[in-house]
Amino acid sequence: MKKFRQCLGKFATGVAVVTCTDEDGKPYGITANSFSSVSLEPRLILWNIAKVSNSLQAFLDADYFAINILSRDQEDLSSHFAKSDHTLFDSIRITRSEQNVPLIPGSLAWFECHTHQIHDCGDHYIIIGEVVSFESSAAEPLLFFSGKYAAIDTESPA
Ligand SMILES: Cc1cc2nc3c(=O)[nH]c(=O)nc-3n(C[C@H](O)[C@H](O)[C@H](O)COP(=O)(O)O)c2cc1C
C-alpha cells in the first residue's frame, strides 16, 4: 500500500477544494487532487471522494457542487479543508453561486457543476459533474507532488 501510494504521488497535480451544500444550506468542503477533465462537449469533469469521508453523504445527495482550483497563496486553505471538522466554514470567506454552492474567493479557477453521474468504485466514489458555469484568473497555481506542496515559476523563460 505504501509503495502504491508513493508511486501514485509521482503524478504532479493541482489542488482543489470541492464544495457543496446540504438541503439545509449547510456548506461542505473537502480538499481534493483527484480532479480531472473528462469531456469538452458536453462539458464534463470528475473527482473522487473516499467512502470514509464525513462529507460523503452531502456530496452524494447534492444536485450541484463546485471545484475551486487553489492558487499558490491558498496552501493554508488546502490544509484547512483536509480536516474533518463541521465548523470548517466558520472562519472562511465565501461567496455563493446562483445554485447556493460555496465559491472560494481568490481561487485560480472554479467550475460549478450539476451532478451528472456517480460511480461506486473500490474505496471511493467517482463523481462526474456537468459544468454549468466557470471562471478563471491569472493567479499562480498550487501544486501537489510526492505528498508535498510545490509551486512552478510561470515567469521563467522556456
Ligand atoms: C492534497 C490533498 C488531496 C486530497 N485529495 C482527495 C481526494 O481527491 N478525494 C478525497 O476523498 N480526499 C482527498 N484528500 C483528503 C481529504 O481532503 C480529507 O480526508 C478530508 O477533507 C477529511 O474530511 P472529511 O472526512 O469531512 O471528508 C486530499 C487531501 C490532500 C491534502
Backbone and ligand atoms as CSV (ligand in chain L), in Angstrom:
chain,resi,resn,atom,element,x,y,z
A,1,MET,N,N,0.839,-1.218,0.000
A,1,MET,CA,C,0.000,0.000,0.000
A,1,MET,C,C,0.865,1.256,0.000
A,2,LYS,N,N,1.942,1.268,0.869
A,2,LYS,CA,C,2.805,2.443,0.948
A,2,LYS,C,C,3.493,2.703,-0.408
A,3,LYS,N,N,3.981,1.604,-1.015
A,3,LYS,CA,C,4.680,1.738,-2.291
A,3,LYS,C,C,3.714,2.238,-3.380
A,4,PHE,N,N,2.476,1.712,-3.356
A,4,PHE,CA,C,1.466,2.131,-4.346
A,4,PHE,C,C,1.153,3.619,-4.188
A,5,ARG,N,N,0.974,4.061,-2.927
A,5,ARG,CA,C,0.691,5.484,-2.666
A,5,ARG,C,C,1.861,6.352,-3.133
A,6,GLN,N,N,3.084,5.875,-2.825
A,6,GLN,CA,C,4.279,6.632,-3.229
A,6,GLN,C,C,4.328,6.776,-4.744
A,7,CYS,N,N,3.987,5.694,-5.440
A,7,CYS,CA,C,4.034,5.691,-6.901
A,7,CYS,C,C,2.964,6.639,-7.461
A,8,LEU,N,N,1.748,6.594,-6.883
A,8,LEU,CA,C,0.674,7.497,-7.333
A,8,LEU,C,C,1.060,8.953,-7.131
A,9,GLY,N,N,1.800,9.204,-6.035
A,9,GLY,CA,C,2.202,10.572,-5.710
A,9,GLY,C,C,3.176,11.175,-6.707
A,10,LYS,N,N,3.712,10.353,-7.619
A,10,LYS,CA,C,4.639,10.861,-8.635
A,10,LYS,C,C,3.910,11.571,-9.769
A,11,PHE,N,N,2.578,11.520,-9.717
A,11,PHE,CA,C,1.792,12.282,-10.697
A,11,PHE,C,C,1.518,13.651,-10.085
A,12,ALA,N,N,2.207,14.673,-10.556
A,12,ALA,CA,C,2.033,16.032,-10.021
A,12,ALA,C,C,0.651,16.562,-10.401
A,13,THR,N,N,-0.015,17.164,-9.433
A,13,THR,CA,C,-1.380,17.665,-9.688
A,13,THR,C,C,-1.516,19.094,-9.166
A,14,GLY,N,N,-2.636,19.701,-9.504
A,14,GLY,CA,C,-3.071,20.901,-8.814
A,14,GLY,C,C,-3.811,20.470,-7.553
A,15,VAL,N,N,-4.376,21.438,-6.850
A,15,VAL,CA,C,-5.147,21.150,-5.632
A,15,VAL,C,C,-6.461,21.933,-5.710
A,16,ALA,N,N,-7.546,21.250,-5.360
A,16,ALA,CA,C,-8.863,21.913,-5.380
A,16,ALA,C,C,-9.548,21.749,-4.031
A,17,VAL,N,N,-10.471,22.647,-3.732
A,17,VAL,CA,C,-11.433,22.419,-2.650
A,17,VAL,C,C,-12.788,22.234,-3.326
A,18,VAL,N,N,-13.389,21.063,-3.120
A,18,VAL,CA,C,-14.693,20.777,-3.711
A,18,VAL,C,C,-15.757,21.109,-2.668
A,19,THR,N,N,-16.771,21.837,-3.080
A,19,THR,CA,C,-17.777,22.346,-2.140
A,19,THR,C,C,-19.194,21.975,-2.579
A,20,CYS,N,N,-20.065,21.881,-1.595
A,20,CYS,CA,C,-21.496,21.710,-1.883
A,20,CYS,C,C,-22.261,22.184,-0.646
A,21,THR,N,N,-23.565,22.150,-0.728
A,21,THR,CA,C,-24.387,22.427,0.461
A,21,THR,C,C,-25.397,21.292,0.616
A,22,ASP,N,N,-25.827,21.068,1.852
A,22,ASP,CA,C,-26.878,20.064,2.027
A,22,ASP,C,C,-28.244,20.746,1.912
A,23,GLU,N,N,-29.306,19.999,2.130
A,23,GLU,CA,C,-30.648,20.557,1.881
A,23,GLU,C,C,-30.997,21.686,2.853
A,24,ASP,N,N,-30.252,21.785,3.992
A,24,ASP,CA,C,-30.473,22.891,4.934
A,24,ASP,C,C,-29.602,24.097,4.609
A,25,GLY,N,N,-28.803,24.002,3.541
A,25,GLY,CA,C,-27.928,25.113,3.165
A,25,GLY,C,C,-26.581,25.082,3.868
A,26,LYS,N,N,-26.312,24.027,4.651
A,26,LYS,CA,C,-25.027,23.917,5.357
A,26,LYS,C,C,-23.919,23.598,4.345
A,27,PRO,N,N,-22.799,24.388,4.385
A,27,PRO,CA,C,-21.731,24.164,3.408
A,27,PRO,C,C,-20.795,23.016,3.790
A,28,TYR,N,N,-20.309,22.312,2.791
A,28,TYR,CA,C,-19.316,21.244,2.958
A,28,TYR,C,C,-18.154,21.533,2.012
A,29,GLY,N,N,-16.931,21.219,2.468
A,29,GLY,CA,C,-15.759,21.426,1.614
A,29,GLY,C,C,-14.717,20.370,1.887
A,30,ILE,N,N,-14.052,19.911,0.849
A,30,ILE,CA,C,-13.045,18.866,1.007
A,30,ILE,C,C,-11.900,19.114,0.009
A,31,THR,N,N,-10.687,19.060,0.514
A,31,THR,CA,C,-9.522,19.210,-0.353
A,31,THR,C,C,-9.385,17.969,-1.227
A,32,ALA,N,N,-9.162,18.169,-2.517
A,32,ALA,CA,C,-9.072,17.023,-3.433
A,32,ALA,C,C,-8.087,17.326,-4.562
A,33,ASN,N,N,-7.279,16.319,-4.909
A,33,ASN,CA,C,-6.426,16.471,-6.093
A,33,ASN,C,C,-6.782,15.433,-7.156
A,34,SER,N,N,-7.956,14.794,-6.998
A,34,SER,CA,C,-8.385,13.782,-7.971
A,34,SER,C,C,-9.178,14.382,-9.123
A,35,PHE,N,N,-9.246,15.699,-9.181
A,35,PHE,CA,C,-9.958,16.395,-10.263
A,35,PHE,C,C,-9.354,16.042,-11.625
A,36,SER,N,N,-10.218,15.842,-12.599
A,36,SER,CA,C,-9.746,15.642,-13.977
A,36,SER,C,C,-10.817,16.110,-14.954
A,37,SER,N,N,-10.380,16.588,-16.099
A,37,SER,CA,C,-11.338,16.892,-17.160
A,37,SER,C,C,-11.743,15.577,-17.820
A,38,VAL,N,N,-12.987,15.506,-18.314
A,38,VAL,CA,C,-13.490,14.284,-18.952
A,38,VAL,C,C,-13.912,14.546,-20.396
A,39,SER,N,N,-14.737,15.572,-20.611
A,39,SER,CA,C,-15.323,15.790,-21.938
A,39,SER,C,C,-15.486,17.290,-22.184
A,40,LEU,N,N,-15.235,17.696,-23.441
A,40,LEU,CA,C,-15.422,19.112,-23.804
A,40,LEU,C,C,-16.862,19.391,-24.224
A,41,GLU,N,N,-17.490,18.438,-24.919
A,41,GLU,CA,C,-18.863,18.613,-25.396
A,41,GLU,C,C,-19.639,17.326,-25.206
A,42,PRO,N,N,-20.441,17.137,-24.188
A,42,PRO,CA,C,-20.750,18.133,-23.170
A,42,PRO,C,C,-19.561,18.372,-22.235
A,43,ARG,N,N,-19.642,19.466,-21.469
A,43,ARG,CA,C,-18.551,19.835,-20.549
A,43,ARG,C,C,-18.635,18.988,-19.289
A,44,LEU,N,N,-17.772,17.996,-19.184
A,44,LEU,CA,C,-17.799,17.099,-18.024
A,44,LEU,C,C,-16.441,17.064,-17.326
A,45,ILE,N,N,-16.486,17.017,-15.999
A,45,ILE,CA,C,-15.270,16.854,-15.179
A,45,ILE,C,C,-15.551,15.759,-14.152
A,46,LEU,N,N,-14.493,15.272,-13.484
A,46,LEU,CA,C,-14.726,14.301,-12.411
A,46,LEU,C,C,-13.813,14.566,-11.232
A,47,TRP,N,N,-14.164,14.000,-10.104
A,47,TRP,CA,C,-13.283,13.904,-8.935
A,47,TRP,C,C,-13.715,12.678,-8.151
A,48,ASN,N,N,-12.870,12.233,-7.227
A,48,ASN,CA,C,-13.163,11.032,-6.435
A,48,ASN,C,C,-13.275,11.409,-4.966
A,49,ILE,N,N,-14.251,10.806,-4.291
A,49,ILE,CA,C,-14.382,11.034,-2.850
A,49,ILE,C,C,-14.300,9.693,-2.120
A,50,ALA,N,N,-13.510,9.674,-1.046
A,50,ALA,CA,C,-13.329,8.460,-0.246
A,50,ALA,C,C,-14.637,8.097,0.452
A,51,LYS,N,N,-14.924,6.793,0.508
A,51,LYS,CA,C,-16.155,6.351,1.166
A,51,LYS,C,C,-16.137,6.644,2.662
A,52,VAL,N,N,-14.940,6.837,3.233
A,52,VAL,CA,C,-14.851,7.125,4.675
A,52,VAL,C,C,-15.053,8.611,4.981
A,53,SER,N,N,-15.181,9.444,3.949
A,53,SER,CA,C,-15.308,10.887,4.190
A,53,SER,C,C,-16.577,11.210,4.981
A,54,ASN,N,N,-16.445,12.080,5.965
A,54,ASN,CA,C,-17.613,12.538,6.733
A,54,ASN,C,C,-18.536,13.392,5.867
A,55,SER,N,N,-18.023,13.888,4.753
A,55,SER,CA,C,-18.827,14.734,3.863
A,55,SER,C,C,-19.488,13.909,2.755
A,56,LEU,N,N,-19.268,12.593,2.772
A,56,LEU,CA,C,-19.712,11.748,1.645
A,56,LEU,C,C,-21.197,11.928,1.326
A,57,GLN,N,N,-22.058,11.780,2.352
A,57,GLN,CA,C,-23.492,11.801,2.074
A,57,GLN,C,C,-23.925,13.129,1.452
A,58,ALA,N,N,-23.328,14.228,1.951
A,58,ALA,CA,C,-23.693,15.549,1.406
A,58,ALA,C,C,-23.383,15.602,-0.092
A,59,PHE,N,N,-22.210,15.069,-0.493
A,59,PHE,CA,C,-21.850,15.117,-1.919
A,59,PHE,C,C,-22.673,14.127,-2.746
A,60,LEU,N,N,-23.009,12.964,-2.160
A,60,LEU,CA,C,-23.831,12.002,-2.911
A,60,LEU,C,C,-25.238,12.567,-3.143
A,61,ASP,N,N,-25.719,13.364,-2.183
A,61,ASP,CA,C,-27.081,13.921,-2.280
A,61,ASP,C,C,-27.157,15.218,-3.081
A,62,ALA,N,N,-26.005,15.899,-3.225
A,62,ALA,CA,C,-26.022,17.258,-3.797
A,62,ALA,C,C,-26.347,17.250,-5.294
A,63,ASP,N,N,-27.248,18.131,-5.695
A,63,ASP,CA,C,-27.518,18.296,-7.134
A,63,ASP,C,C,-26.416,19.102,-7.806
A,64,TYR,N,N,-25.781,19.980,-7.021
A,64,TYR,CA,C,-24.725,20.844,-7.562
A,64,TYR,C,C,-23.514,20.811,-6.634
A,65,PHE,N,N,-22.336,20.993,-7.216
A,65,PHE,CA,C,-21.112,21.154,-6.429
A,65,PHE,C,C,-20.172,22.059,-7.213
A,66,ALA,N,N,-19.113,22.505,-6.543
A,66,ALA,CA,C,-18.129,23.355,-7.231
A,66,ALA,C,C,-16.723,22.839,-6.977
A,67,ILE,N,N,-15.903,22.933,-8.007
A,67,ILE,CA,C,-14.472,22.650,-7.899
A,67,ILE,C,C,-13.787,24.011,-7.838
A,68,ASN,N,N,-13.136,24.311,-6.709
A,68,ASN,CA,C,-12.381,25.566,-6.564
A,68,ASN,C,C,-10.892,25.218,-6.687
A,69,ILE,N,N,-10.266,25.572,-7.803
A,69,ILE,CA,C,-8.848,25.255,-8.011
A,69,ILE,C,C,-8.024,26.288,-7.233
A,70,LEU,N,N,-7.151,25.808,-6.342
A,70,LEU,CA,C,-6.449,26.733,-5.449
A,70,LEU,C,C,-5.244,27.388,-6.110
A,71,SER,N,N,-5.008,28.632,-5.702
A,71,SER,CA,C,-3.829,29.363,-6.173
A,71,SER,C,C,-2.685,29.145,-5.177
A,72,ARG,N,N,-1.508,29.523,-5.612
A,72,ARG,CA,C,-0.277,29.287,-4.842
A,72,ARG,C,C,-0.359,29.814,-3.407
A,73,ASP,N,N,-1.039,30.944,-3.205
A,73,ASP,CA,C,-1.106,31.531,-1.863
A,73,ASP,C,C,-2.286,30.984,-1.042
A,74,GLN,N,N,-2.896,29.877,-1.491
A,74,GLN,CA,C,-4.025,29.298,-0.740
A,74,GLN,C,C,-3.680,27.936,-0.123
A,75,GLU,N,N,-2.377,27.713,0.140
A,75,GLU,CA,C,-1.958,26.437,0.741
A,75,GLU,C,C,-2.646,26.201,2.093
A,76,ASP,N,N,-2.810,27.292,2.856
A,76,ASP,CA,C,-3.477,27.159,4.165
A,76,ASP,C,C,-4.917,26.658,4.002
A,77,LEU,N,N,-5.577,27.060,2.911
A,77,LEU,CA,C,-6.955,26.590,2.673
A,77,LEU,C,C,-6.968,25.101,2.346
A,78,SER,N,N,-5.939,24.644,1.634
A,78,SER,CA,C,-5.837,23.220,1.316
A,78,SER,C,C,-5.721,22.408,2.609
A,79,SER,N,N,-4.837,22.839,3.516
A,79,SER,CA,C,-4.674,22.134,4.793
A,79,SER,C,C,-5.972,22.217,5.607
A,80,HIS,N,N,-6.596,23.375,5.586
A,80,HIS,CA,C,-7.833,23.604,6.334
A,80,HIS,C,C,-8.920,22.607,5.905
A,81,PHE,N,N,-9.119,22.474,4.593
A,81,PHE,CA,C,-10.210,21.626,4.096
A,81,PHE,C,C,-9.807,20.155,3.967
A,82,ALA,N,N,-8.597,19.822,4.423
A,82,ALA,CA,C,-8.207,18.406,4.510
A,82,ALA,C,C,-8.550,17.858,5.892
A,83,LYS,N,N,-9.139,18.723,6.753
A,83,LYS,CA,C,-9.518,18.294,8.103
A,83,LYS,C,C,-10.978,17.857,8.134
A,84,SER,N,N,-11.279,16.923,9.014
A,84,SER,CA,C,-12.657,16.501,9.242
A,84,SER,C,C,-13.224,17.361,10.360
A,85,ASP,N,N,-14.041,18.323,10.023
A,85,ASP,CA,C,-14.498,19.271,11.030
A,85,ASP,C,C,-15.789,19.922,10.530
A,86,HIS,N,N,-16.783,19.975,11.394
A,86,HIS,CA,C,-18.075,20.521,10.952
A,86,HIS,C,C,-18.128,22.039,10.999
A,87,THR,N,N,-17.040,22.665,11.507
A,87,THR,CA,C,-17.060,24.128,11.588
A,87,THR,C,C,-16.078,24.751,10.588
A,88,LEU,N,N,-15.711,23.981,9.566
A,88,LEU,CA,C,-14.679,24.434,8.628
A,88,LEU,C,C,-14.983,25.778,7.989
A,89,PHE,N,N,-16.264,26.095,7.775
A,89,PHE,CA,C,-16.609,27.325,7.062
A,89,PHE,C,C,-16.759,28.527,7.983
A,90,ASP,N,N,-16.653,28.317,9.310
A,90,ASP,CA,C,-16.869,29.425,10.247
A,90,ASP,C,C,-15.868,30.552,10.029
A,91,SER,N,N,-14.619,30.189,9.681
A,91,SER,CA,C,-13.561,31.198,9.569
A,91,SER,C,C,-13.186,31.507,8.123
A,92,ILE,N,N,-13.970,31.028,7.167
A,92,ILE,CA,C,-13.603,31.169,5.753
A,92,ILE,C,C,-14.595,32.074,5.032
A,93,ARG,N,N,-14.045,33.017,4.256
A,93,ARG,CA,C,-14.894,33.921,3.466
A,93,ARG,C,C,-15.286,33.205,2.167
A,94,ILE,N,N,-16.570,33.142,1.910
A,94,ILE,CA,C,-17.033,32.505,0.665
A,94,ILE,C,C,-18.073,33.405,0.002
A,95,THR,N,N,-18.312,33.117,-1.275
A,95,THR,CA,C,-19.491,33.669,-1.923
A,95,THR,C,C,-20.367,32.463,-2.286
A,96,ARG,N,N,-21.551,32.718,-2.775
A,96,ARG,CA,C,-22.442,31.612,-3.159
A,96,ARG,C,C,-22.810,31.770,-4.627
A,97,SER,N,N,-22.852,30.661,-5.336
A,97,SER,CA,C,-23.287,30.687,-6.735
A,97,SER,C,C,-24.808,30.810,-6.768
A,98,GLU,N,N,-25.345,30.937,-7.961
A,98,GLU,CA,C,-26.806,31.001,-8.116
A,98,GLU,C,C,-27.484,29.772,-7.534
A,99,GLN,N,N,-26.782,28.638,-7.571
A,99,GLN,CA,C,-27.325,27.376,-7.040
A,99,GLN,C,C,-26.975,27.198,-5.559
A,100,ASN,N,N,-26.487,28.283,-4.924
A,100,ASN,CA,C,-26.161,28.268,-3.485
A,100,ASN,C,C,-24.929,27.415,-3.155
A,101,VAL,N,N,-24.067,27.170,-4.140
A,101,VAL,CA,C,-22.849,26.393,-3.893
A,101,VAL,C,C,-21.751,27.351,-3.427
A,102,PRO,N,N,-21.005,26.997,-2.347
A,102,PRO,CA,C,-19.929,27.880,-1.874
A,102,PRO,C,C,-18.804,28.009,-2.898
A,103,LEU,N,N,-18.394,29.246,-3.161
A,103,LEU,CA,C,-17.239,29.517,-4.037
A,103,LEU,C,C,-16.194,30.238,-3.201
A,104,ILE,N,N,-14.913,29.887,-3.417
A,104,ILE,CA,C,-13.837,30.443,-2.602
A,104,ILE,C,C,-13.159,31.582,-3.346
A,105,PRO,N,N,-13.282,32.815,-2.815
A,105,PRO,CA,C,-12.654,33.963,-3.478
A,105,PRO,C,C,-11.136,33.779,-3.558
A,106,GLY,N,N,-10.532,34.256,-4.636
A,106,GLY,CA,C,-9.076,34.157,-4.789
A,106,GLY,C,C,-8.627,32.858,-5.430
A,107,SER,N,N,-9.589,31.985,-5.771
A,107,SER,CA,C,-9.212,30.731,-6.430
A,107,SER,C,C,-8.648,31.020,-7.819
A,108,LEU,N,N,-7.833,30.077,-8.281
A,108,LEU,CA,C,-7.241,30.181,-9.619
A,108,LEU,C,C,-8.317,30.016,-10.691
A,109,ALA,N,N,-9.265,29.131,-10.396
A,109,ALA,CA,C,-10.405,28.894,-11.299
A,109,ALA,C,C,-11.489,28.187,-10.494
A,110,TRP,N,N,-12.711,28.270,-10.969
A,110,TRP,CA,C,-13.773,27.451,-10.372
A,110,TRP,C,C,-14.717,26.951,-11.450
A,111,PHE,N,N,-15.274,25.772,-11.166
A,111,PHE,CA,C,-16.259,25.150,-12.054
A,111,PHE,C,C,-17.471,24.823,-11.197
A,112,GLU,N,N,-18.615,25.375,-11.542
A,112,GLU,CA,C,-19.851,24.988,-10.865
A,112,GLU,C,C,-20.490,23.871,-11.700
A,113,CYS,N,N,-20.853,22.782,-11.049
A,113,CYS,CA,C,-21.272,21.583,-11.780
A,113,CYS,C,C,-22.603,21.045,-11.284
A,114,HIS,N,N,-23.364,20.501,-12.220
A,114,HIS,CA,C,-24.552,19.719,-11.899
A,114,HIS,C,C,-24.118,18.262,-11.828
A,115,THR,N,N,-24.501,17.571,-10.735
A,115,THR,CA,C,-24.075,16.169,-10.588
A,115,THR,C,C,-24.680,15.344,-11.727
A,116,HIS,N,N,-23.801,14.719,-12.508
A,116,HIS,CA,C,-24.198,14.039,-13.748
A,116,HIS,C,C,-24.276,12.524,-13.537
A,117,GLN,N,N,-23.214,11.966,-12.955
A,117,GLN,CA,C,-23.163,10.522,-12.681
A,117,GLN,C,C,-22.321,10.290,-11.434
A,118,ILE,N,N,-22.656,9.230,-10.701
A,118,ILE,CA,C,-21.830,8.805,-9.558
A,118,ILE,C,C,-21.563,7.313,-9.720
A,119,HIS,N,N,-20.280,6.941,-9.673
A,119,HIS,CA,C,-19.893,5.539,-9.833
A,119,HIS,C,C,-19.252,5.022,-8.557
A,120,ASP,N,N,-19.735,3.903,-8.093
A,120,ASP,CA,C,-19.168,3.210,-6.931
A,120,ASP,C,C,-17.916,2.485,-7.413
A,121,CYS,N,N,-16.758,2.836,-6.877
A,121,CYS,CA,C,-15.505,2.311,-7.411
A,121,CYS,C,C,-14.516,2.042,-6.280
A,122,GLY,N,N,-14.397,0.783,-5.842
A,122,GLY,CA,C,-13.445,0.446,-4.790
A,122,GLY,C,C,-13.766,1.178,-3.496
A,123,ASP,N,N,-12.754,1.845,-2.910
A,123,ASP,CA,C,-12.996,2.561,-1.651
A,123,ASP,C,C,-13.357,4.037,-1.886
A,124,HIS,N,N,-13.651,4.397,-3.131
A,124,HIS,CA,C,-14.064,5.767,-3.478
A,124,HIS,C,C,-15.343,5.738,-4.335
A,125,TYR,N,N,-15.975,6.881,-4.444
A,125,TYR,CA,C,-16.978,7.115,-5.484
A,125,TYR,C,C,-16.377,8.092,-6.487
A,126,ILE,N,N,-16.622,7.841,-7.762
A,126,ILE,CA,C,-16.245,8.805,-8.800
A,126,ILE,C,C,-17.467,9.693,-9.028
A,127,ILE,N,N,-17.297,10.989,-8.863
A,127,ILE,CA,C,-18.415,11.929,-9.093
A,127,ILE,C,C,-18.126,12.709,-10.369
A,128,ILE,N,N,-19.015,12.569,-11.333
A,128,ILE,CA,C,-18.868,13.283,-12.609
A,128,ILE,C,C,-19.862,14.442,-12.620
A,129,GLY,N,N,-19.366,15.620,-12.961
A,129,GLY,CA,C,-20.220,16.803,-12.987
A,129,GLY,C,C,-20.297,17.412,-14.371
A,130,GLU,N,N,-21.469,17.924,-14.715
A,130,GLU,CA,C,-21.614,18.710,-15.945
A,130,GLU,C,C,-21.436,20.179,-15.569
A,131,VAL,N,N,-20.474,20.825,-16.182
A,131,VAL,CA,C,-20.131,22.200,-15.814
A,131,VAL,C,C,-21.223,23.153,-16.299
A,132,VAL,N,N,-21.778,23.941,-15.356
A,132,VAL,CA,C,-22.834,24.893,-15.727
A,132,VAL,C,C,-22.309,26.325,-15.761
A,133,SER,N,N,-21.227,26.606,-15.023
A,133,SER,CA,C,-20.572,27.914,-15.115
A,133,SER,C,C,-19.132,27.759,-14.648
A,134,PHE,N,N,-18.287,28.655,-15.097
A,134,PHE,CA,C,-16.858,28.535,-14.765
A,134,PHE,C,C,-16.181,29.883,-14.967
A,135,GLU,N,N,-15.052,30.060,-14.282
A,135,GLU,CA,C,-14.313,31.327,-14.329
A,135,GLU,C,C,-12.868,31.021,-13.979
A,136,SER,N,N,-11.937,31.826,-14.480
A,136,SER,CA,C,-10.539,31.628,-14.079
A,136,SER,C,C,-9.867,32.984,-13.899
A,137,SER,N,N,-8.704,32.962,-13.214
A,137,SER,CA,C,-7.936,34.186,-13.005
A,137,SER,C,C,-6.504,33.930,-13.451
A,138,ALA,N,N,-5.672,34.951,-13.351
A,138,ALA,CA,C,-4.279,34.821,-13.809
A,138,ALA,C,C,-3.339,34.466,-12.665
A,139,ALA,N,N,-3.883,34.011,-11.521
A,139,ALA,CA,C,-3.032,33.706,-10.363
A,139,ALA,C,C,-2.119,32.510,-10.653
A,140,GLU,N,N,-1.134,32.298,-9.765
A,140,GLU,CA,C,-0.206,31.166,-9.899
A,140,GLU,C,C,-0.840,29.920,-9.259
A,141,PRO,N,N,-0.558,28.715,-9.787
A,141,PRO,CA,C,-1.183,27.505,-9.232
A,141,PRO,C,C,-0.494,26.958,-7.986
A,142,LEU,N,N,-1.287,26.318,-7.114
A,142,LEU,CA,C,-0.739,25.492,-6.033
A,142,LEU,C,C,-0.616,24.067,-6.573
A,143,LEU,N,N,0.550,23.454,-6.376
A,143,LEU,CA,C,0.780,22.096,-6.887
A,143,LEU,C,C,0.979,21.113,-5.738
A,144,PHE,N,N,0.779,19.838,-6.023
A,144,PHE,CA,C,0.984,18.778,-5.039
A,144,PHE,C,C,1.771,17.668,-5.711
A,145,PHE,N,N,2.902,17.285,-5.089
A,145,PHE,CA,C,3.767,16.268,-5.688
A,145,PHE,C,C,4.473,15.487,-4.587
A,146,SER,N,N,4.390,14.181,-4.642
A,146,SER,CA,C,5.059,13.318,-3.666
A,146,SER,C,C,4.703,13.692,-2.224
A,147,GLY,N,N,3.423,13.984,-2.000
A,147,GLY,CA,C,2.951,14.273,-0.648
A,147,GLY,C,C,3.294,15.652,-0.132
A,148,LYS,N,N,3.837,16.516,-1.008
A,148,LYS,CA,C,4.203,17.870,-0.565
A,148,LYS,C,C,3.646,18.918,-1.532
A,149,TYR,N,N,3.432,20.110,-0.991
A,149,TYR,CA,C,3.010,21.215,-1.844
A,149,TYR,C,C,4.210,21.717,-2.633
A,150,ALA,N,N,3.937,22.231,-3.824
A,150,ALA,CA,C,5.012,22.739,-4.674
A,150,ALA,C,C,4.463,23.906,-5.479
A,151,ALA,N,N,5.365,24.600,-6.150
A,151,ALA,CA,C,4.956,25.734,-6.989
A,151,ALA,C,C,5.779,25.709,-8.265
A,152,ILE,N,N,5.253,26.286,-9.312
A,152,ILE,CA,C,6.065,26.450,-10.507
A,152,ILE,C,C,6.235,27.934,-10.772
A,153,ASP,N,N,7.353,28.263,-11.334
A,153,ASP,CA,C,7.613,29.645,-11.686
A,153,ASP,C,C,7.158,29.862,-13.120
A,154,THR,N,N,5.954,30.428,-13.260
A,154,THR,CA,C,5.402,30.584,-14.608
A,154,THR,C,C,6.050,31.744,-15.358
A,155,GLU,N,N,6.944,32.485,-14.662
A,155,GLU,CA,C,7.617,33.613,-15.312
A,155,GLU,C,C,8.892,33.184,-16.039
A,156,SER,N,N,9.379,31.945,-15.749
A,156,SER,CA,C,10.652,31.519,-16.326
A,156,SER,C,C,10.584,31.428,-17.849
A,157,PRO,N,N,11.667,31.835,-18.530
A,157,PRO,CA,C,11.672,31.675,-19.979
A,157,PRO,C,C,11.734,30.191,-20.347
A,158,ALA,N,N,11.131,29.798,-21.463
A,158,ALA,CA,C,11.109,28.377,-21.850
A,158,ALA,C,C,12.500,27.909,-22.242
L,1,LIG,C1,C,-3.562,17.492,-1.450
L,1,LIG,C2,C,-4.722,16.634,-0.963
L,1,LIG,C3,C,-5.521,15.977,-1.873
L,1,LIG,C4,C,-6.606,15.185,-1.465
L,1,LIG,N1,N,-7.403,14.592,-2.406
L,1,LIG,C5,C,-8.501,13.905,-2.009
L,1,LIG,C6,C,-9.407,13.392,-2.979
L,1,LIG,O1,O,-9.246,13.560,-4.187
L,1,LIG,N2,N,-10.508,12.713,-2.542
L,1,LIG,C7,C,-10.737,12.520,-1.193
L,1,LIG,O2,O,-11.740,11.895,-0.843
L,1,LIG,N3,N,-9.879,13.008,-0.252
L,1,LIG,C8,C,-8.794,13.700,-0.631
L,1,LIG,N4,N,-7.946,14.228,0.308
L,1,LIG,C9,C,-8.230,14.007,1.737
L,1,LIG,C10,C,-9.378,14.873,2.216
L,1,LIG,O3,O,-9.130,16.251,1.979
L,1,LIG,C11,C,-9.627,14.667,3.734
L,1,LIG,O4,O,-9.602,13.314,4.022
L,1,LIG,C12,C,-10.980,15.206,4.105
L,1,LIG,O5,O,-11.055,16.596,3.943
L,1,LIG,C13,C,-11.315,14.874,5.548
L,1,LIG,O6,O,-12.571,15.425,5.886
L,1,LIG,P1,P,-13.960,14.664,5.674
L,1,LIG,O7,O,-13.921,13.382,6.464
L,1,LIG,O8,O,-15.005,15.603,6.159
L,1,LIG,O9,O,-14.066,14.377,4.209
L,1,LIG,C14,C,-6.870,15.031,-0.079
L,1,LIG,C15,C,-6.051,15.702,0.858
L,1,LIG,C16,C,-4.994,16.488,0.413
L,1,LIG,C17,C,-4.152,17.225,1.427
